[in-house]
Amino acid sequence: PVRCLLVYGGSDPREVDPLRFALDPAHGRLGRERTDLQLKIVAATDWPRETLGEYQVVWFHDVAGFSAVEAAALREYRDQNGAAVWFLGERAQADLYRPLATGPSALLPVEVHEPAPRGTYFLDPLNYTNPIVRVFGEQERSDLTRIPFTRYYRTRPI
């Protein structure tokens, strides 16, 4: 099975429910448990005590930031073929993401800056040429340009 660690930045583990249900829509339904996916949910204060090598993917949800020691642990995990995904939210502090974006072995391809002012924003998929969004352009009734969001973090390529 694919083992995943979901790390939440707040005080309530239910805040990762949307992500958990996206990964495992049948979660909690009697007789519908997945055997090919194992999820463990931990608080941001607890993930450094986890043995990251036991997981194929670590998902960070609204974690305030990372220390240099935590960034080093994530680099080692990445170098052992681990994968990490970051979802920034209300708690994220741009300056605390710098340890992930520094040095020749940076974990992020961008520097994270402060969030843009609250507003209504829409995605420009640039004609769906990037492989990440191409699949959406090929789906009937799937239009990323109509999904509004109210906040995003400004970034700058490294």
C-alpha positions in Angstrom: 0.0 0.0 0.0 1.0 3.6 -0.5 1.7 5.1 3.0 0.9 8.8 3.4 1.5 11.1 6.3 -1.0 14.1 6.5 0.3 16.9 8.7 -2.1 19.6 9.9 -1.1 23.0 11.1 -4.0 23.8 13.5 -5.4 22.2 16.6 -8.1 20.0 15.0 -7.2 17.0 12.9 -10.5 17.3 11.1 -9.1 20.2 9.1 -7.4 17.7 6.8 -10.8 15.9 6.1 -11.2 17.4 2.6 -7.7 16.2 1.7 -8.3 12.8 3.3 -11.6 12.3 1.5 -10.0 13.4 -1.8 -7.4 10.7 -1.4 -9.8 8.1 0.0 -13.5 8.9 -0.8 -14.7 5.7 0.7 -13.1 6.4 4.1 -15.3 5.3 7.0 -17.8 3.5 4.9 -18.4 0.0 6.1 -16.7 -2.6 3.9 -15.3 0.1 1.6 -11.9 0.7 3.2 -9.0 0.9 0.8 -6.2 -1.6 1.1 -3.9 0.2 -1.3 -3.6 3.4 0.7 -2.7 4.0 4.4 -3.1 7.5 5.9 -1.7 8.7 9.2 -2.7 12.1 10.4 -0.5 14.0 12.8 -0.2 17.6 14.1 2.6 19.9 12.8 4.2 19.7 16.2 4.5 15.9 15.9 5.7 15.2 12.4 9.4 15.7 13.2 9.2 12.6 15.4 7.9 10.5 12.6 10.2 8.2 10.6 9.6 9.8 7.2 11.2 7.0 5.3 8.1 4.9 6.2 6.0 7.1 3.9 5.9 7.5 0.2 4.2 11.0 0.5 4.0 13.6 3.2 1.2 16.2 2.8 1.5 19.4 4.8 -1.8 21.3 5.3 -1.7 24.9 6.6 1.6 24.4 8.5 3.0 27.8 9.7 6.6 27.0 8.5 9.7 25.0 8.9 12.9 25.3 10.8 16.3 24.7 9.3 16.5 21.3 11.1 13.0 20.3 9.7 14.1 21.4 6.2 17.2 19.3 6.5 15.1 16.3 7.5 12.8 16.9 4.5 15.8 17.1 2.1 17.1 13.8 3.4 13.6 12.3 2.9 13.5 13.7 -0.6 16.9 12.3 -1.4 15.6 8.9 -0.4 12.8 9.3 -3.0 10.2 10.6 -0.7 7.6 13.1 -2.0 6.2 16.1 -0.1 3.2 18.4 -1.0 2.5 21.7 0.7 -0.9 23.4 0.9 -0.4 26.9 2.4 -3.3 28.4 4.3 -4.1 31.0 6.9 -1.3 29.9 9.3 1.4 29.9 6.7 4.1 32.5 7.3 6.1 33.2 4.2 9.4 33.9 6.1 9.1 30.5 7.8 9.1 28.8 4.3 12.6 30.2 3.5 14.5 27.1 4.8 12.7 25.1 2.1 13.8 27.4 -0.7 17.4 28.0 0.1 20.7 26.5 -1.0 21.5 24.3 -4.0 19.3 21.5 -2.7 16.1 23.6 -2.2 12.9 21.7 -1.7 10.7 24.4 -3.3 11.4 25.8 -6.8 10.2 29.2 -5.6 10.6 31.7 -2.7 7.3 32.1 -0.9 6.3 35.8 -0.3 3.4 37.3 1.5 -0.1 36.5 0.4 -1.8 38.8 -2.1 -4.7 41.0 -0.7 -8.0 39.2 -0.3 -10.1 39.3 -3.4 -11.6 37.2 -6.1 -9.0 35.6 -8.3 -9.2 33.1 -11.1 -6.6 30.7 -12.5 -5.1 31.3 -16.0 -4.3 27.8 -17.2 -2.3 29.2 -20.1 -4.2 27.2 -22.8 -3.7 24.0 -20.7 -0.2 23.5 -22.1 1.5 22.5 -18.8 1.1 18.7 -18.0 -0.2 19.5 -14.6 -3.3 21.3 -15.9 -3.6 19.6 -19.4 -5.8 16.9 -18.1 -8.4 19.5 -17.1 -8.5 21.0 -20.5 -9.2 17.6 -22.0 -12.3 17.1 -19.8 -15.7 18.2 -20.9 -17.3 20.3 -18.1 -14.0 20.9 -16.4 -13.1 24.6 -16.6 -10.4 25.7 -14.2 -11.0 29.3 -15.2 -14.4 29.4 -13.4 -13.2 28.3 -10.0 -12.8 31.4 -7.8 -10.3 31.6 -4.9 -9.8 34.4 -2.4 -6.2 34.2 -1.5 -2.9 33.1 -2.9 0.7 33.4 -2.0 3.0 35.4 -4.2 6.1 33.5 -5.3 9.4 34.2 -7.1 11.4 31.5 -9.0 14.7 30.7 -7.4 
